[in-house]
Amino acid sequence: MVNLLAPPASIPPILTRSGLSHSEPFQPVPPAFHQPRGWVWRALGRAYLRGAGWRIEGAFPADPKYVLIVAPHTSNWDFLVGVAVAFAVELRASWLGKHSLFRAPFASFLRWLGGIPVNRSASHGVVGACVRAFEAAPTLMLALAPEGTRKGVSQWKSGFYHIAVAARVPILPVGFDYREHVVRLMPLFHPSGDLERDLPLIQALFEQVHGLRERPAGS
């Protein structure tokens, strides 16, 4: 059975390209979302973000449950940026990963990061498991890449949308913009239940987000 009840996480807009204040370099995350991993991991995350010049725009919502989507997904570096942010602010989020990645010697480490292995060929079962997890957990933030792959795709996978609708939770669009070195958190999107209407609206939010490899999100 897929276990999706990993503690969720939230982070505020605290990183700047020009540097971080030594007096209060990182604002604390809410206690319910705090996942201490030790000073070494925290220092590594902060060092990477400082050195690469990444900053966060926008804010994570106070809502206790939501689906977080990241696009465009064009490179394995997307994962590194996400992990660096998680280490830097000591957050814990649940995310789905291709089951073939969860092999020795990395399986335990990926699960420690909040990863949950899934078989893409059983997408319907994954959606149902995610919905049940949202229903059972008092708080949950589930991160997904709607494109489902680093390669260009003609259309997004709709699983994230069906999860949000069935679980009655909003969607948080997040873009990793490599041109500006910005992790861009956008306003919550509340799905209407009409996929054909909502999906183009969500994809349009990413039109100005530039992945490491240039291509429009969802194409």
VOPAGU-2260 file (C-alpha; in pm, 1 decimal, decimal comma):
REM VOPAGU-2260
SITE   aa  ch    i         X         Y         Z
SITE  MET   A    0       0,0       0,0       0,0
SITE  VAL   A    1     127,1     346,4     -84,7
SITE  ASN   A    2     197,0     546,4     232,5
SITE  LEU   A    3     131,7     913,9     172,1
SITE  LEU   A    4     103,9    1032,4     530,0
SITE  ALA   A    5     446,1    1194,4     553,6
SITE  PRO   A    6     435,3    1525,0     746,9
SITE  PRO   A    7     371,3    1822,8     514,5
SITE  ALA   A    8     573,7    2138,9     493,9
SITE  SER   A    9     557,2    2510,0     426,2
SITE  ILE   A   10     817,1    2779,6     367,7
SITE  PRO   A   11     802,2    3160,3     352,6
SITE  PRO   A   12     953,1    3389,5      84,9
SITE  ILE   A   13    1286,9    3450,2     253,5
SITE  LEU   A   14    1569,8    3393,7       6,2
SITE  THR   A   15    1717,0    3678,5    -195,3
SITE  ARG   A   16    1958,3    3676,5    -487,7
SITE  SER   A   17    2175,3    3946,1    -329,1
SITE  GLY   A   18    2235,4    3748,7     -13,3
SITE  LEU   A   19    2082,8    3659,2     319,4
SITE  SER   A   20    2070,9    3863,7     636,8
SITE  HIS   A   21    2308,2    3730,0     898,4
SITE  SER   A   22    2071,8    3840,5    1176,1
SITE  GLU   A   23    1775,8    3639,0    1046,2
SITE  PRO   A   24    1879,2    3455,9     728,5
SITE  PHE   A   25    1584,1    3216,9     727,0
SITE  GLN   A   26    1246,3    3263,2     888,1
SITE  PRO   A   27    1130,5    2952,9    1076,6
SITE  VAL   A   28     868,0    2729,5     921,1
SITE  PRO   A   29     550,6    2654,5    1119,0
SITE  PRO   A   30     611,0    2385,6    1383,4
SITE  ALA   A   31     371,4    2141,9    1215,1
SITE  PHE   A   32     582,7    2155,8     899,6
SITE  HIS   A   33     926,8    2163,3    1061,7
SITE  GLN   A   34    1157,2    1870,2     988,6
SITE  PRO   A   35    1502,2    1912,5    1149,2
SITE  ARG   A   36    1766,7    1709,7     967,9
SITE  GLY   A   37    2078,3    1837,7    1141,2
SITE  TRP   A   38    2299,6    2139,6    1093,0
SITE  VAL   A   39    2508,0    1979,0     817,6
SITE  TRP   A   40    2210,8    1934,3     584,6
SITE  ARG   A   41    2079,0    2279,8     668,1
SITE  ALA   A   42    2418,2    2435,1     594,5
SITE  LEU   A   43    2449,6    2247,8     264,3
SITE  GLY   A   44    2109,3    2367,0     147,5
SITE  ARG   A   45    2177,2    2726,5     240,2
SITE  ALA   A   46    2524,2    2722,5      85,3
SITE  TYR   A   47    2387,7    2596,1    -244,9
SITE  LEU   A   48    2110,3    2855,3    -259,3
SITE  ARG   A   49    2347,5    3137,6    -169,9
SITE  GLY   A   50    2609,2    3026,9    -418,1
SITE  ALA   A   51    2367,8    2971,5    -706,4
SITE  GLY   A   52    2177,1    3294,6    -640,2
SITE  TRP   A   53    1831,1    3142,4    -601,7
SITE  ARG   A   54    1549,9    3329,2    -430,1
SITE  ILE   A   55    1187,6    3258,6    -346,9
SITE  GLU   A   56     904,1    3483,4    -463,2
SITE  GLY   A   57     558,0    3453,4    -312,4
SITE  ALA   A   58     456,0    3262,1      -3,3
SITE  PHE   A   59     344,1    2916,4      85,9
SITE  PRO   A   60     -21,4    2926,5     194,2
SITE  ALA   A   61    -143,1    2862,6     545,1
SITE  ASP   A   62    -391,7    2605,8     414,8
SITE  PRO   A   63    -325,0    2270,9     583,0
SITE  LYS   A   64    -378,0    2066,5     266,2
SITE  TYR   A   65    -298,5    2127,2     -98,9
SITE  VAL   A   66    -143,1    1977,5    -409,8
SITE  LEU   A   67     177,0    2153,4    -515,1
SITE  ILE   A   68     270,4    2132,9    -883,1
SITE  VAL   A   69     611,7    2222,3   -1024,7
SITE  ALA   A   70     664,1    2310,8   -1391,5
SITE  PRO   A   71     829,2    2313,6   -1634,2
SITE  HIS   A   72    1019,5    1998,0   -1543,7
SITE  THR   A   73    1312,3    1985,1   -1786,1
SITE  SER   A   74    1611,0    1862,5   -1586,7
SITE  ASN   A   75    1729,3    1658,5   -1289,7
SITE  TRP   A   76    1854,9    1989,3   -1149,9
SITE  ASP   A   77    1492,8    2067,0   -1059,4
SITE  PHE   A   78    1515,4    1799,8    -793,5
SITE  LEU   A   79    1839,2    1944,5    -655,5
SITE  VAL   A   80    1687,5    2292,4    -625,4
SITE  GLY   A   81    1386,0    2152,2    -443,5
SITE  VAL   A   82    1601,2    1949,0    -205,7
SITE  ALA   A   83    1824,7    2249,9    -135,0
SITE  VAL   A   84    1522,2    2457,6     -35,7
SITE  ALA   A   85    1392,8    2174,8     183,1
SITE  PHE   A   86    1728,4    2143,6     358,9
SITE  ALA   A   87    1775,2    2519,1     396,3
SITE  VAL   A   88    1443,3    2580,3     571,5
SITE  GLU   A   89    1410,3    2234,3     726,7
SITE  LEU   A   90    1079,5    2149,7     564,8
SITE  ARG   A   91     918,9    1816,5     499,8
SITE  ALA   A   92     692,9    1754,0     202,0
SITE  SER   A   93     554,6    1441,1      40,8
SITE  TRP   A   94     630,7    1384,2    -325,6
SITE  LEU   A   95     583,2    1105,5    -577,3
SITE  GLY   A   96     873,3     956,3    -769,5
SITE  LYS   A   97     917,7     690,7   -1036,0
SITE  HIS   A   98     947,5     357,2    -857,5
SITE  SER   A   99    1259,3     260,8   -1051,3
SITE  LEU   A  100    1449,7     540,2    -873,7
SITE  PHE   A  101    1391,2     383,8    -533,1
SITE  ARG   A  102    1666,0     124,5    -548,5
SITE  ALA   A  103    1969,7      60,4    -331,1
SITE  PRO   A  104    2165,5     251,4    -226,8
SITE  PHE   A  105    1933,2     552,3    -272,2
SITE  ALA   A  106    1593,5     416,8    -166,6
SITE  SER   A  107    1623,0     494,9     204,2
SITE  PHE   A  108    1760,7     842,4     135,6
SITE  LEU   A  109    1480,2     928,9    -106,4
SITE  ARG   A  110    1217,6     812,8     141,6
SITE  TRP   A  111    1389,9    1020,6     410,2
SITE  LEU   A  112    1341,2    1319,7     181,4
SITE  GLY   A  113     966,6    1249,1     167,8
SITE  GLY   A  114     969,4    1048,2    -152,9
SITE  ILE   A  115     703,9     787,4    -227,2
SITE  PRO   A  116     768,6     534,2    -507,9
SITE  VAL   A  117     486,1     493,6    -758,8
SITE  ASN   A  118     435,5     281,1   -1068,3
SITE  ARG   A  119     316,7     510,0   -1346,1
SITE  SER   A  120     133,7     224,4   -1517,4
SITE  ALA   A  121    -107,0     212,4   -1221,8
SITE  SER   A  122    -205,2     580,0   -1224,9
SITE  HIS   A  123    -566,7     523,0   -1121,8
SITE  GLY   A  124    -458,1     344,5    -805,2
SITE  VAL   A  125    -212,2     623,6    -726,2
SITE  VAL   A  126    -484,0     888,4    -753,8
SITE  GLY   A  127    -706,1     693,1    -518,1
SITE  ALA   A  128    -424,6     645,1    -266,6
SITE  CYS   A  129    -347,8    1016,2    -271,4
SITE  VAL   A  130    -711,0    1108,0    -215,0
SITE  ARG   A  131    -735,6     870,4      79,2
SITE  ALA   A  132    -418,8    1020,1     224,8
SITE  PHE   A  133    -565,4    1369,5     208,2
SITE  GLU   A  134    -882,0    1246,7     375,3
SITE  ALA   A  135    -691,4    1076,5     656,6
SITE  ALA   A  136    -426,5    1338,8     729,9
SITE  PRO   A  137    -493,5    1662,5     921,4
SITE  THR   A  138    -225,1    1833,4     712,8
SITE  LEU   A  139     -63,2    1730,0     385,8
SITE  MET   A  140     128,4    1901,4     108,7
SITE  LEU   A  141     182,9    1672,1    -189,9
SITE  ALA   A  142     430,8    1785,8    -455,6
SITE  LEU   A  143     392,8    1662,7    -814,2
SITE  ALA   A  144     533,4    1737,2   -1159,2
SITE  PRO   A  145     229,4    1744,1   -1391,0
SITE  GLU   A  146     441,0    1680,5   -1699,7
SITE  GLY   A  147     552,1    1352,0   -1543,9
SITE  THR   A  148     886,0    1349,8   -1726,8
SITE  ARG   A  149    1181,7    1572,2   -1813,3
SITE  LYS   A  150    1117,6    1516,4   -2183,8
SITE  GLY   A  151     880,7    1740,5   -2374,4
SITE  VAL   A  152     519,6    1621,6   -2367,1
SITE  SER   A  153     222,7    1724,0   -2580,3
SITE  GLN   A  154      -1,6    1754,4   -2276,8
SITE  TRP   A  155      17,1    1740,3   -1900,4
SITE  LYS   A  156     -91,0    1436,7   -1705,2
SITE  SER   A  157    -419,7    1514,4   -1531,3
SITE  GLY   A  158    -364,5    1308,4   -1216,4
SITE  PHE   A  159    -275,0    1611,4   -1003,5
SITE  TYR   A  160    -603,0    1775,7   -1100,1
SITE  HIS   A  161    -815,5    1470,1   -1025,4
SITE  ILE   A  162    -645,1    1434,3    -687,3
SITE  ALA   A  163    -718,8    1795,2    -595,9
SITE  VAL   A  164   -1082,0    1775,1    -706,9
SITE  ALA   A  165   -1154,9    1444,7    -534,8
SITE  ALA   A  166    -976,0    1548,7    -214,3
SITE  ARG   A  167   -1134,3    1895,8    -226,0
SITE  VAL   A  168    -803,3    2073,8    -186,7
SITE  PRO   A  169    -654,0    2366,0    -381,7
SITE  ILE   A  170    -354,7    2358,6    -614,3
SITE  LEU   A  171     -36,7    2558,6    -553,1
SITE  PRO   A  172     150,0    2630,0    -880,9
SITE  VAL   A  173     527,5    2662,6    -833,2
SITE  GLY   A  174     774,3    2746,4   -1107,4
SITE  PHE   A  175    1150,9    2694,3   -1105,7
SITE  ASP   A  176    1271,7    2981,0   -1326,4
SITE  TYR   A  177    1633,9    2923,8   -1424,2
SITE  ARG   A  178    1662,0    3248,7   -1619,7
SITE  GLU   A  179    1590,0    3457,0   -1309,1
SITE  HIS   A  180    1696,1    3195,8   -1052,3
SITE  VAL   A  181    1360,1    3226,0    -882,7
SITE  VAL   A  182    1142,7    2966,9    -713,9
SITE  ARG   A  183     808,5    3131,5    -792,6
SITE  LEU   A  184     513,3    3049,5    -567,5
SITE  MET   A  185     186,3    3157,9    -725,1
SITE  PRO   A  186    -158,0    3211,4    -570,5
SITE  LEU   A  187    -362,8    2904,2    -488,4
SITE  PHE   A  188    -580,4    2776,6    -770,3
SITE  HIS   A  189    -917,2    2633,9    -667,7
SITE  PRO   A  190   -1027,2    2378,3    -928,9
SITE  SER   A  191   -1385,0    2397,5   -1050,6
SITE  GLY   A  192   -1405,4    2031,8   -1149,2
SITE  ASP   A  193   -1403,6    2121,0   -1520,3
SITE  LEU   A  194   -1065,8    1993,6   -1641,2
SITE  GLU   A  195   -1099,1    2127,2   -1995,7
SITE  ARG   A  196   -1166,0    2474,7   -1859,2
SITE  ASP   A  197    -914,0    2479,4   -1575,7
SITE  LEU   A  198    -609,3    2310,3   -1726,9
SITE  PRO   A  199    -533,9    2584,7   -1984,2
SITE  LEU   A  200    -570,0    2844,0   -1708,2
SITE  ILE   A  201    -318,7    2661,9   -1490,1
SITE  GLN   A  202     -73,0    2608,9   -1775,4
SITE  ALA   A  203     -92,9    2977,9   -1866,5
SITE  LEU   A  204      49,6    3063,2   -1524,5
SITE  PHE   A  205     379,2    2905,1   -1631,2
SITE  GLU   A  206     418,5    3082,9   -1965,4
SITE  GLN   A  207     687,8    3315,0   -1828,3
SITE  VAL   A  208     866,7    3045,9   -1627,4
SITE  HIS   A  209    1187,0    2930,9   -1795,4
SITE  GLY   A  210    1315,4    2581,4   -1728,7
SITE  LEU   A  211    1681,0    2489,6   -1751,0
SITE  ARG   A  212    1612,0    2360,8   -2102,0
SITE  GLU   A  213    1398,7    2613,2   -2282,6
SITE  ARG   A  214    1055,1    2489,5   -2376,6
SITE  PRO   A  215     708,3    2602,1   -2271,3
SITE  ALA   A  216     557,3    2416,2   -1976,7
SITE  GLY   A  217     332,3    2137,6   -2096,6
SITE  SER   A  218     493,6    2101,4   -2437,7
